[in-house]
């Protein structure tokens, strides 16, 4: 299983990202050894989210068993939930009593993704100096050495913040699961790959091929200034295979893409296909010849350019592959098209300047700049996959240059592609703030736009540029942390900063009443973080005739409304809200204040089911408050089902806001102190 660390991109943006499954078979009745065996089978099959529930149950009941903690950390790692992976791998390391095995490497990777470079260096160094010896085909020690160099240079690279404006590319082309591989046919037509699902996808127990990635096309709507609703390229789809990574040739007369299969052990294997285009119609797709497609490797992410070789045009195919003769995991290769035989020649590796002991992926070549753009998780970078550029062509390239922030983050930034002007373009990232249906904020890839000169406009708005900032998200202590969510479809989530564009998570509405009334009420649907109270002008009570010898506090009654959001189909709140819940419990217990909790649901289920779920959410929150010292007699609960939405149910963000409980109570806050009257 741990071999997948080096080739982790095969399990993310290469072809598909396995969704969360709703599992029919009840594994809760299994013995602990059988439950662990089932979870490990899920891990080996790539069903990482499914493995989280049984492993969570095992670590909850057996907190001192290192094997359970390590497997849970592994599940979170491959589910791309690096904050929870850090927690459980750290706990496992303490329980094992050493840090020189492959879990140390995985923990180092998690820390690197989380932007904790000093701690990551310590883990990689311990692993590299440890007892583990690479087996045949493994290069963990070389990978650890390259990771150490990256971590040591990461802050220096982050400091070189290049001028670039970055914005989320819109809800129409970004959905609940991963959306990736954006390629422009022209400035008004975008082709990309997606599950195109905004709801949790379910299947029978480990059912293969139940849903696959497909290719979509979107046209830019100049009136609304945004990408339009996508249309599936149905003529390219196959039932048992994923169809992805589509790209047009510069002349527009051919279309290349990949078809990917999932093996019995969960491994992905892709081949490259091509269609001829005539009068806007696509021919039947045909696989490229045996020189390109090999049964012993995967070949994916094609990009085709046409250059001049003397007076003759030369078509060149760049692609990523883990074929024999490479330098590490996935390498970037190129192949020249042979006009005489109508096939591509044998591919040639792009060389040691581009390729490394780990993965180089998603090539894009600019003929105008004579530059190859690609992503790598080995060359010195901020962490995860960073975008690089290298001058040259074929197998002669300069040393790669990291594009820096804000294009790169400590997460995975891939599929860099330029528009015709080469001053703007698109890329893919799972950075925090990406729009995923799963509660893990870095689970899924979204498409982002960038402009090297001016702010980006979508939907007649000017989104703020994404600026590289130090990751300050706090990670709970592994010794005491337990996942709050223990469902197959909902892995736990630690923290989510406010992304760009805005995706508010907590709504706090405070209204001063009684002694102090605001001169201007807050807007009804204004959403803010709970770190600051709204300012309100208040009318101070008149001073009494008698002088006050001592300062006395004056309190205002504040009506507080707090919203807590839930994962789809769950009655457990996102973990990020629990500090706020603790604060609410403290307010209520301290002043013996009554609270009303109202549960709500989105509109994805039936009316009856949503009513039941909303009531369960309210009761679950009441149970939490009681467990934290609040008098049960002061709590009232009710459920409203889907009848009181506060946002649209047509988007992922809207449905998330509707899956909520609302806490309404009145608390006393210090308003002012009466000052001693001067004589």
C-alpha positions as CSV (number, residue, x, y, z in Angstrom):
1,X,0.0,0.0,0.0
2,X,2.7,2.5,0.9
3,X,4.3,2.2,-2.5
4,X,1.4,4.5,-3.6
5,X,3.0,7.4,-1.8
6,X,5.5,7.9,-4.6
7,X,2.9,7.6,-7.3
8,X,0.2,9.4,-5.4
9,X,-0.8,11.4,-8.5
10,X,-2.1,8.2,-10.1
11,X,-4.7,8.3,-7.4
12,X,-5.7,11.9,-7.7
13,X,-5.7,14.0,-10.9
14,X,-4.2,11.3,-13.2
15,X,-7.6,9.9,-14.2
16,X,-10.1,9.9,-11.5
17,X,-10.5,10.5,-7.8
18,X,-12.4,7.7,-6.2
19,X,-15.6,9.1,-4.6
20,X,-17.0,8.4,-1.3
21,X,-19.2,5.3,-1.2
22,X,-22.3,4.6,0.8
23,X,-21.6,1.0,1.8
24,X,-24.5,-1.5,2.1
25,X,-22.7,-4.2,4.0
26,X,-22.7,-3.7,7.8
27,X,-19.2,-4.2,8.9
28,X,-19.9,-2.9,12.5
29,X,-20.7,-6.5,13.5
30,X,-17.3,-7.8,12.5
31,X,-14.7,-8.7,15.0
32,X,-11.8,-6.2,15.3
33,X,-9.3,-8.4,13.3
34,X,-12.0,-8.8,10.5
35,X,-12.8,-5.1,10.6
36,X,-9.1,-4.2,10.2
37,X,-8.8,-6.7,7.4
38,X,-11.8,-5.2,5.6
39,X,-10.5,-1.6,6.1
40,X,-7.1,-2.7,4.6
41,X,-8.8,-4.2,1.7
42,X,-10.6,-0.9,1.1
43,X,-7.3,0.9,1.3
44,X,-5.8,-1.4,-1.3
45,X,-8.7,-0.9,-3.6
46,X,-8.4,2.9,-3.3
47,X,-11.7,3.2,-1.3
48,X,-10.0,5.5,1.2
49,X,-13.2,7.2,2.5
50,X,-14.9,3.9,3.2
51,X,-11.9,2.8,5.2
52,X,-12.2,5.7,7.6
53,X,-15.3,4.6,9.4
54,X,-14.2,1.1,10.5
55,X,-10.7,2.5,11.4
56,X,-12.3,5.3,13.4
57,X,-14.3,2.8,15.4
58,X,-11.2,0.7,16.0
59,X,-9.1,3.6,17.3
60,X,-12.0,4.9,19.4
61,X,-12.3,1.6,21.3
62,X,-8.6,0.7,21.2
63,X,-6.8,4.1,21.6
64,X,-3.4,2.5,22.4
65,X,-3.1,0.2,19.4
66,X,-0.6,1.8,17.0
67,X,-1.7,-0.3,14.0
68,X,-5.2,1.2,14.1
69,X,-3.9,4.8,14.4
70,X,-1.4,4.2,11.6
71,X,-4.0,2.8,9.2
72,X,-6.4,5.6,10.0
73,X,-3.6,8.1,9.3
74,X,-2.9,6.3,6.0
75,X,-6.6,6.5,5.0
76,X,-6.7,10.2,5.7
77,X,-3.5,10.7,3.8
78,X,-4.7,9.1,0.6
79,X,-8.0,10.8,1.0
80,X,-5.9,14.0,0.8
81,X,-7.0,15.1,4.4
82,X,-3.5,16.0,5.5
83,X,-4.4,17.7,8.7
84,X,-6.1,14.5,10.1
85,X,-3.3,12.4,8.6
86,X,-0.8,14.4,10.6
87,X,-2.8,13.8,13.8
88,X,-3.1,10.1,13.5
89,X,0.3,9.4,12.0
90,X,1.8,11.4,14.9
91,X,-0.2,9.4,17.4
92,X,0.8,6.1,15.7
93,X,4.5,7.2,15.8
94,X,4.3,7.8,19.5
95,X,2.6,4.5,20.1
96,X,5.1,2.6,18.0
97,X,8.0,4.4,19.8
98,X,10.1,5.0,16.7
99,X,10.0,7.2,13.5
100,X,12.2,5.5,11.0
101,X,9.7,3.5,9.0
102,X,7.5,4.4,6.0
103,X,4.9,6.0,8.2
104,X,7.6,8.6,9.0
105,X,7.9,9.3,5.3
106,X,4.1,9.7,5.1
107,X,4.0,11.9,8.1
108,X,6.7,14.0,6.6
109,X,4.6,14.4,3.4
110,X,1.6,15.4,5.5
111,X,3.5,18.0,7.4
112,X,4.9,19.3,4.1
113,X,1.3,19.6,2.7
114,X,0.4,21.4,5.9
115,X,3.2,23.9,5.4
116,X,5.2,22.8,8.5
117,X,8.5,22.5,6.7
118,X,10.8,22.3,9.8
119,X,8.9,19.4,11.3
120,X,8.7,17.8,7.9
121,X,12.5,17.9,7.5
122,X,12.9,16.2,10.9
123,X,10.6,13.3,9.7
124,X,12.2,12.9,6.4
125,X,15.7,13.0,8.0
126,X,14.7,10.4,10.6
127,X,13.3,8.2,7.9
128,X,16.4,8.5,5.6
129,X,18.7,7.7,8.6
130,X,16.5,4.8,9.7
131,X,16.5,1.1,9.1
132,X,14.1,1.0,6.2
133,X,15.7,-0.3,3.0
134,X,14.1,0.3,-0.4
135,X,12.7,-2.8,-2.1
136,X,13.0,-3.4,-5.8
137,X,11.4,-0.5,-7.7
138,X,11.2,1.7,-4.7
139,X,13.0,5.1,-4.3
140,X,11.8,6.3,-0.9
141,X,15.3,7.4,0.3
142,X,15.9,9.5,-2.8
143,X,12.4,10.9,-2.5
144,X,13.1,11.8,1.1
145,X,16.3,13.6,0.2
146,X,14.6,15.6,-2.5
147,X,11.8,16.5,-0.1
148,X,14.3,17.7,2.5
149,X,15.8,20.1,-0.1
150,X,12.3,21.3,-1.0
151,X,11.3,22.0,2.6
152,X,14.5,23.9,3.2
153,X,13.9,26.1,0.2
154,X,10.1,26.4,0.6
155,X,9.9,29.6,2.5
156,X,12.4,31.3,0.2
157,X,10.3,30.3,-2.8
158,X,7.1,31.5,-1.1
159,X,8.8,34.9,-0.5
160,X,9.2,35.4,-4.3
161,X,5.5,36.2,-4.8
162,X,5.0,37.0,-8.5
163,X,2.4,39.3,-9.8
164,X,-0.6,37.2,-10.7
165,X,-4.3,37.4,-10.0
166,X,-6.0,34.1,-9.3
167,X,-9.7,33.4,-9.0
168,X,-12.1,30.4,-8.7
169,X,-13.4,29.7,-12.2
170,X,-17.1,29.5,-11.2
171,X,-19.7,27.1,-10.1
172,X,-20.8,26.0,-13.6
173,X,-17.5,24.2,-14.3
174,X,-16.7,23.3,-10.7
175,X,-18.7,20.7,-8.9
176,X,-18.8,18.5,-5.7
177,X,-16.0,16.1,-6.8
178,X,-12.9,16.8,-8.8
179,X,-12.9,18.9,-11.9
180,X,-9.6,18.9,-13.7
181,X,-7.7,19.0,-17.0
182,X,-9.0,22.3,-18.4
183,X,-7.8,22.9,-22.0
184,X,-8.9,25.8,-24.2
185,X,-10.0,25.1,-27.8
186,X,-10.2,28.9,-28.1
187,X,-10.8,31.7,-25.6
188,X,-14.6,30.9,-25.6
189,X,-14.6,27.1,-25.4
190,X,-13.2,25.1,-22.5
191,X,-12.9,21.3,-22.4
192,X,-12.4,19.6,-19.0
193,X,-12.9,16.4,-17.0
194,X,-15.3,15.8,-14.2
195,X,-17.6,13.5,-12.3
196,X,-20.1,16.4,-12.6
197,X,-21.8,15.5,-9.3
198,X,-22.9,17.9,-6.6
199,X,-24.2,15.1,-4.3
200,X,-22.6,12.1,-2.5
201,X,-22.3,9.3,-5.0
202,X,-23.2,5.9,-3.7
203,X,-22.7,2.3,-4.8
204,X,-23.2,-1.2,-3.7
205,X,-20.4,-2.7,-1.6
206,X,-17.2,-2.1,-3.5
207,X,-19.0,-2.1,-6.8
208,X,-16.6,-1.6,-9.6
209,X,-17.1,0.9,-12.5
210,X,-20.3,2.4,-10.9
211,X,-19.4,5.9,-12.0
212,X,-16.6,7.3,-14.1
213,X,-15.1,10.6,-15.1
214,X,-16.3,12.1,-18.4
215,X,-15.3,14.9,-20.7
216,X,-17.3,18.1,-20.8
217,X,-17.3,21.2,-22.9
218,X,-18.3,24.7,-21.7
219,X,-18.9,27.9,-23.7
220,X,-18.1,31.3,-22.3
221,X,-21.2,33.5,-21.9
222,X,-20.2,37.1,-22.6
223,X,-23.5,38.4,-21.3
224,X,-23.1,36.9,-17.8
225,X,-19.3,37.0,-18.0
226,X,-18.9,33.4,-16.9
227,X,-18.5,29.9,-18.2
228,X,-21.8,28.3,-19.2
229,X,-23.4,25.0,-18.1
230,X,-21.2,22.1,-19.3
231,X,-22.3,19.7,-22.0
232,X,-21.1,16.1,-21.9
233,X,-19.0,14.9,-24.9
234,X,-21.1,11.7,-25.1
235,X,-19.6,10.4,-28.3
236,X,-16.3,9.8,-26.4
237,X,-17.6,8.1,-23.3
238,X,-17.5,4.4,-22.4
239,X,-19.4,2.7,-19.7
240,X,-16.6,0.9,-18.0
241,X,-13.8,3.4,-18.5
242,X,-13.1,7.0,-17.5
243,X,-12.7,9.5,-20.3
244,X,-10.4,12.5,-19.4
245,X,-7.6,14.8,-20.3
246,X,-9.0,16.1,-23.6
247,X,-7.0,18.5,-25.8
248,X,-7.4,19.9,-29.3
249,X,-4.5,20.2,-31.7
250,X,-3.5,23.8,-32.6
251,X,-5.1,23.4,-36.0
252,X,-8.3,22.1,-34.4
253,X,-8.4,19.1,-36.7
254,X,-7.7,16.4,-34.1
255,X,-8.8,15.7,-30.5
256,X,-6.7,13.7,-28.1
257,X,-7.8,12.2,-24.8
258,X,-7.3,9.3,-22.4
259,X,-9.4,6.3,-21.4
260,X,-8.6,4.9,-18.0
261,X,-9.4,1.6,-16.4
262,X,-9.5,0.5,-12.8
263,X,-7.8,-2.8,-12.2
264,X,-8.8,-5.4,-9.6
265,X,-6.4,-4.0,-7.1
266,X,-7.6,-0.4,-7.6
267,X,-4.7,0.6,-9.9
268,X,-5.3,3.0,-12.7
269,X,-4.1,2.4,-16.3
270,X,-4.6,4.9,-19.1
271,X,-4.1,4.9,-22.8
272,X,-4.2,7.9,-25.2
273,X,-6.9,8.0,-28.0
274,X,-7.4,10.4,-30.9
275,X,-10.3,11.6,-33.1
276,X,-10.2,13.3,-36.4
277,X,-12.5,16.4,-36.7
278,X,-14.1,17.4,-40.0
279,X,-16.8,19.9,-40.4
280,X,-17.2,19.9,-36.6
281,X,-17.9,16.2,-36.4
282,X,-15.7,13.8,-34.5
283,X,-14.6,10.5,-36.0
284,X,-14.6,7.2,-34.1
285,X,-11.8,7.4,-31.4
286,X,-8.8,5.2,-32.1
287,X,-6.0,4.4,-29.7
288,X,-2.5,5.6,-30.6
289,X,-0.1,2.9,-31.8
290,X,1.9,0.5,-29.7
291,X,4.8,3.0,-29.6
292,X,2.7,5.2,-27.3
293,X,0.2,2.9,-25.6
294,X,1.8,0.0,-23.6
295,X,0.1,-2.6,-21.5
296,X,2.9,-2.4,-19.1
297,X,2.5,1.3,-18.2
298,X,0.1,4.1,-18.1
299,X,0.2,7.0,-20.5
300,X,-1.9,10.1,-19.9
301,X,-2.3,13.9,-20.0
302,X,-1.5,14.4,-23.7
303,X,-0.6,17.8,-25.1
304,X,0.0,18.3,-28.9
305,X,1.9,21.1,-30.5
306,X,3.1,21.9,-34.1
307,X,6.5,23.4,-34.7
308,X,8.6,24.2,-37.7
309,X,11.5,21.8,-38.5
310,X,13.1,23.8,-41.2
311,X,10.3,24.4,-43.7
312,X,8.4,21.4,-42.6
313,X,5.7,21.3,-39.9
314,X,6.5,18.9,-37.1
315,X,3.7,17.6,-34.8
316,X,4.9,16.7,-31.3
317,X,3.0,14.8,-28.6
318,X,4.0,15.5,-25.0
319,X,2.5,13.2,-22.3
320,X,3.1,11.7,-18.9
321,X,4.0,8.0,-18.3
322,X,5.6,5.6,-15.9
323,X,7.0,3.4,-18.6
324,X,10.3,1.6,-18.5
325,X,13.3,3.9,-19.0
326,X,12.0,6.7,-16.9
327,X,13.8,8.3,-14.0
328,X,11.2,7.8,-11.3
329,X,7.4,7.6,-11.1
330,X,5.6,9.5,-13.8
331,X,7.9,11.3,-16.3
332,X,7.2,13.6,-19.2
333,X,7.9,12.1,-22.6
334,X,7.6,13.3,-26.2
335,X,7.1,11.6,-29.5
336,X,7.4,13.0,-33.0
337,X,4.7,12.2,-35.6
338,X,6.0,10.3,-38.6
339,X,4.1,11.6,-41.6
340,X,5.3,8.8,-43.8
341,X,3.7,6.0,-41.8
342,X,1.0,8.1,-40.1
343,X,2.1,7.1,-36.6
344,X,4.1,8.5,-33.8
345,X,7.7,7.4,-33.4
346,X,8.9,5.7,-30.2
347,X,8.7,8.3,-27.3
348,X,11.8,9.8,-25.8
349,X,12.2,10.9,-22.2
350,X,12.4,14.7,-21.8
351,X,15.6,14.3,-19.8
352,X,17.0,14.9,-16.3
353,X,16.4,18.6,-16.1
354,X,12.7,18.0,-16.3
355,X,12.2,14.6,-14.8
356,X,13.1,13.4,-11.3
357,X,12.9,10.4,-9.0
358,X,9.3,11.3,-8.3
359,X,6.4,12.6,-10.5
360,X,6.3,15.1,-13.3
361,X,2.9,15.5,-14.8
362,X,0.4,17.7,-16.9
363,X,2.7,19.0,-19.6
364,X,1.8,22.2,-21.5
365,X,4.1,23.6,-24.2
366,X,4.2,27.2,-25.4
367,X,5.7,27.4,-28.9
368,X,5.8,31.2,-28.7
369,X,7.9,31.1,-25.5
370,X,9.7,27.9,-26.4
371,X,8.9,26.8,-22.9
372,X,7.5,23.6,-21.3
373,X,5.2,24.0,-18.3
374,X,4.6,21.1,-16.0
375,X,4.0,20.1,-12.4
376,X,6.4,18.2,-10.1
377,X,6.4,17.0,-6.5
378,X,10.2,16.6,-6.5
379,X,11.8,19.7,-7.8
380,X,12.3,22.4,-5.0
381,X,8.9,23.8,-4.3
382,X,6.3,24.8,-1.7
383,X,4.9,21.4,-1.3
384,X,2.7,18.9,-3.1
385,X,2.8,19.4,-6.8
386,X,4.1,22.8,-7.9
387,X,4.0,24.3,-11.4
388,X,7.4,24.8,-13.1
389,X,8.6,26.1,-16.4
390,X,11.7,25.1,-18.4
391,X,13.0,26.6,-21.6
392,X,13.9,24.4,-24.5
393,X,12.3,21.6,-26.5
394,X,12.3,17.8,-26.9
395,X,15.0,16.5,-24.6
396,X,17.1,19.7,-24.2
397,X,15.7,21.9,-21.4
398,X,17.0,24.4,-18.9
399,X,16.8,23.8,-15.2
400,X,13.1,24.2,-14.1
401,X,11.9,27.4,-12.5
402,X,9.2,27.4,-9.8
403,X,6.4,29.8,-10.7
404,X,6.0,30.7,-7.1
405,X,2.9,32.0,-5.3
406,X,0.0,32.6,-5.7
407,X,-0.1,30.0,-8.5
408,X,1.5,27.4,-6.2
409,X,0.5,26.4,-2.7
410,X,1.6,23.7,-0.3
411,X,-1.1,21.5,-1.9
412,X,-1.4,20.2,-5.5
413,X,-1.3,22.7,-8.3
414,X,-1.4,21.1,-11.7
415,X,-2.7,21.4,-15.3
416,X,-1.3,24.8,-16.0
417,X,-2.6,26.0,-19.4
418,X,-2.2,29.4,-21.2
419,X,-4.8,31.2,-23.3
420,X,-3.9,32.5,-26.8
421,X,-2.6,35.8,-25.3
422,X,-0.3,33.8,-23.0
423,X,-1.1,36.5,-20.4
424,X,-3.8,34.5,-18.7
425,X,-5.0,30.9,-18.4
426,X,-6.2,28.2,-16.1
427,X,-4.9,25.6,-13.7
428,X,-6.2,23.0,-11.2
429,X,-5.7,23.0,-7.4
430,X,-7.0,21.3,-4.3
431,X,-5.9,24.3,-2.2
432,X,-8.0,25.2,0.8
433,X,-11.2,26.8,-0.3
434,X,-11.8,24.5,-3.2
435,X,-15.4,23.5,-3.7
436,X,-15.8,19.9,-2.6
437,X,-18.9,18.1,-1.4
438,X,-16.9,16.1,1.2
439,X,-16.0,17.8,4.5
440,X,-12.3,17.5,3.9
441,X,-11.3,20.9,2.5
442,X,-8.5,19.6,0.3
443,X,-10.3,16.4,-0.9
444,X,-11.0,17.5,-4.5
445,X,-9.6,19.5,-7.4
446,X,-11.2,22.6,-8.8
447,X,-10.4,24.8,-11.8
448,X,-8.9,28.2,-11.2
449,X,-8.3,31.1,-13.6
450,X,-5.2,33.3,-13.5
451,X,-4.2,36.6,-15.1
452,X,-0.7,37.9,-15.1
453,X,-1.7,41.6,-15.6
454,X,-5.1,42.5,-14.2
455,X,-7.8,41.2,-11.7
456,X,-10.1,38.6,-13.1
457,X,-13.8,39.3,-13.7
458,X,-16.4,36.5,-13.5
459,X,-20.1,37.1,-13.3
460,X,-19.5,40.9,-13.5
461,X,-17.5,40.9,-10.3
462,X,-13.9,41.4,-9.4
463,X,-12.7,38.6,-7.2
464,X,-9.9,39.5,-4.9
465,X,-6.6,38.0,-6.0
466,X,-5.4,35.0,-4.0
467,X,-2.4,36.0,-2.1
468,X,0.1,33.6,-0.7
469,X,-0.3,33.5,3.1
470,X,1.3,31.5,5.8
471,X,-1.0,28.5,6.8
472,X,-2.0,29.2,10.4
473,X,-4.7,26.5,10.7
474,X,-4.3,24.9,14.1
475,X,-4.1,21.1,14.3
476,X,-5.5,19.3,17.4
477,X,-3.3,17.3,19.6
478,X,-3.1,13.7,18.5
479,X,-3.2,12.3,22.0
480,X,-6.7,13.7,22.6
481,X,-8.2,14.1,19.2
482,X,-10.9,11.7,18.0
483,X,-12.7,12.1,14.7
484,X,-16.2,13.6,15.3
485,X,-17.6,12.3,12.0
486,X,-17.6,8.5,11.7
487,X,-19.5,7.9,8.5
488,X,-18.3,6.2,5.4
489,X,-19.2,9.1,3.2
490,X,-18.0,11.8,5.6
491,X,-14.4,11.8,6.8
492,X,-13.6,14.3,9.5
493,X,-12.4,17.8,8.8
494,X,-10.2,20.0,11.0
495,X,-10.3,23.5,9.9
496,X,-11.2,25.6,6.9
497,X,-10.0,29.2,6.4
498,X,-12.1,31.6,4.5
499,X,-11.3,30.8,0.8
500,X,-11.5,33.0,-2.3
501,X,-14.1,33.4,-3.5
502,X,-15.9,33.7,-0.2
503,X,-17.3,30.6,1.3
504,X,-18.5,31.5,4.8
505,X,-18.8,28.8,7.3
506,X,-20.2,30.3,10.6
507,X,-22.8,33.0,10.7
508,X,-23.0,35.0,13.9
509,X,-25.8,37.5,14.2
510,X,-25.9,39.7,17.3
511,X,-28.5,42.2,18.1
512,X,-28.3,44.6,21.1
513,X,-31.7,44.9,22.8
514,X,-33.0,46.3,26.1
515,X,-30.4,48.7,27.5
516,X,-28.6,49.2,24.2
517,X,-30.1,49.3,20.8
518,X,-28.1,49.6,17.6
519,X,-28.6,52.6,15.4
520,X,-28.2,50.4,12.4
521,X,-29.2,46.8,12.3
522,X,-26.8,44.2,10.7
523,X,-27.9,42.9,7.3
524,X,-30.2,39.9,7.7
525,X,-27.9,37.5,5.7
526,X,-24.6,39.1,6.5
527,X,-22.1,36.3,7.2
528,X,-19.1,36.9,9.3
529,X,-16.5,34.9,11.2
530,X,-17.0,34.6,15.0
531,X,-13.8,36.5,15.8
532,X,-15.3,39.9,15.8
533,X,-18.6,41.4,17.1
534,X,-20.5,43.9,14.9
535,X,-20.0,47.4,16.0
536,X,-23.1,49.2,17.2
537,X,-23.7,52.8,18.2
538,X,-25.4,52.7,21.6
539,X,-27.1,55.3,23.7
540,X,-25.4,55.6,27.0
541,X,-27.6,55.9,30.1
542,X,-27.5,59.2,31.7
543,X,-25.2,59.5,34.7
544,X,-27.0,59.6,38.1
545,X,-26.9,62.6,40.3
546,X,-24.8,60.8,42.9
547,X,-21.1,60.4,42.2
548,X,-19.8,56.8,41.8
549,X,-16.9,55.9,44.0
550,X,-16.2,52.6,42.2
551,X,-16.5,51.5,38.6
552,X,-19.5,49.3,38.0
553,X,-19.9,47.2,34.9
554,X,-22.9,47.8,32.8
555,X,-24.2,44.9,30.7
556,X,-26.2,44.7,27.5
557,X,-28.4,41.9,26.6
558,X,-27.3,40.5,23.3
559,X,-29.5,38.2,21.2
560,X,-27.2,35.8,19.5
561,X,-27.8,33.6,16.5
562,X,-25.2,31.1,15.5
563,X,-25.3,28.8,12.5
564,X,-23.5,25.4,12.5
565,X,-23.3,23.5,9.2
566,X,-23.3,19.8,8.6
567,X,-22.0,17.3,6.0
568,X,-24.5,15.9,3.6
569,X,-26.9,13.3,5.1
570,X,-25.2,13.6,8.5
571,X,-26.3,14.7,12.0
572,X,-22.8,15.4,13.1
573,X,-21.4,18.9,12.6
574,X,-18.2,19.7,10.8
575,X,-15.3,19.5,13.2
576,X,-14.4,23.2,12.6
577,X,-17.5,24.3,14.5
578,X,-16.8,22.5,17.8
579,X,-14.7,25.4,19.3
580,X,-17.7,27.6,18.6
581,X,-20.0,25.0,20.2
582,X,-17.8,24.9,23.2
583,X,-18.1,28.7,23.4
584,X,-21.9,28.5,23.2
585,X,-22.0,25.9,26.0
586,X,-19.8,28.1,28.2
587,X,-22.2,31.1,27.7
588,X,-25.3,29.0,28.4
589,X,-23.9,27.2,31.4
590,X,-22.3,30.3,33.0
591,X,-25.5,32.4,32.9
592,X,-28.2,29.6,32.9
593,X,-29.5,31.0,29.6
594,X,-32.2,29.3,27.6
595,X,-31.5,28.4,24.0
596,X,-33.6,27.3,21.1
597,X,-32.0,25.0,18.5
598,X,-33.6,24.6,15.1
599,X,-32.4,22.0,12.6
600,X,-32.6,22.4,8.8
601,X,-31.8,20.3,5.8
602,X,-31.1,20.8,2.1
603,X,-33.6,19.6,-0.5
604,X,-31.8,16.5,-1.8
605,X,-34.0,14.0,0.0
606,X,-37.7,13.5,0.5
607,X,-39.7,15.9,2.7
608,X,-40.3,13.3,5.3
609,X,-36.6,12.2,5.4
610,X,-35.4,15.8,5.6
611,X,-37.8,16.6,8.4
612,X,-36.5,13.6,10.4
613,X,-32.9,14.6,9.6
614,X,-33.3,18.2,10.7
615,X,-34.8,17.0,14.0
616,X,-31.9,14.7,14.6
617,X,-29.4,17.5,14.0
618,X,-31.1,19.7,16.5
619,X,-31.2,16.9,19.1
620,X,-27.6,16.0,18.5
621,X,-26.5,19.5,19.2
622,X,-28.6,19.6,22.3
623,X,-26.9,16.4,23.5
624,X,-23.5,18.0,22.9
625,X,-24.5,21.1,25.0
626,X,-25.8,18.9,27.9
627,X,-22.6,16.9,27.9
628,X,-20.8,20.2,28.3
629,X,-22.7,21.4,31.4
630,X,-25.8,23.0,30.0
631,X,-29.1,22.3,31.8
632,X,-31.3,20.2,29.6
633,X,-34.4,22.0,30.8
634,X,-33.1,25.2,29.2
635,X,-32.9,23.7,25.7
636,X,-35.7,23.4,23.2
637,X,-35.3,21.8,19.8
638,X,-37.3,21.6,16.6
639,X,-36.8,20.6,13.0
640,X,-37.8,22.6,9.9
641,X,-36.7,20.1,7.3
642,X,-36.0,21.8,4.0
643,X,-38.7,24.4,4.4
644,X,-36.5,27.3,5.5
645,X,-33.6,27.5,3.1
646,X,-31.2,30.4,3.4
647,X,-29.4,29.7,0.1
648,X,-30.1,28.1,-3.3
649,X,-30.3,24.3,-3.3
650,X,-28.8,24.2,-6.9
651,X,-25.2,24.6,-5.9
652,X,-22.8,22.8,-3.5
653,X,-22.2,25.9,-1.5
654,X,-25.9,26.7,-1.3
655,X,-26.8,23.2,-0.1
656,X,-24.0,23.3,2.5
657,X,-25.4,26.5,4.0
658,X,-28.9,25.0,4.1
659,X,-27.6,21.9,6.1
660,X,-27.5,23.7,9.4
661,X,-28.7,24.1,13.0
662,X,-29.4,27.6,14.3
663,X,-28.8,28.5,18.0
664,X,-30.8,31.5,19.3
665,X,-30.2,32.7,22.8
666,X,-29.7,35.9,24.8
667,X,-26.5,36.5,26.7
668,X,-25.1,39.3,28.7
669,X,-22.0,41.2,27.5
670,X,-20.1,43.9,29.1
671,X,-21.2,47.2,27.6
672,X,-19.3,49.8,29.6
673,X,-18.2,50.8,33.1
674,X,-19.5,53.9,35.0
675,X,-16.6,56.2,35.7
676,X,-16.0,57.9,39.0
677,X,-17.4,61.5,38.7
678,X,-14.8,64.2,39.0
679,X,-15.2,66.8,41.7
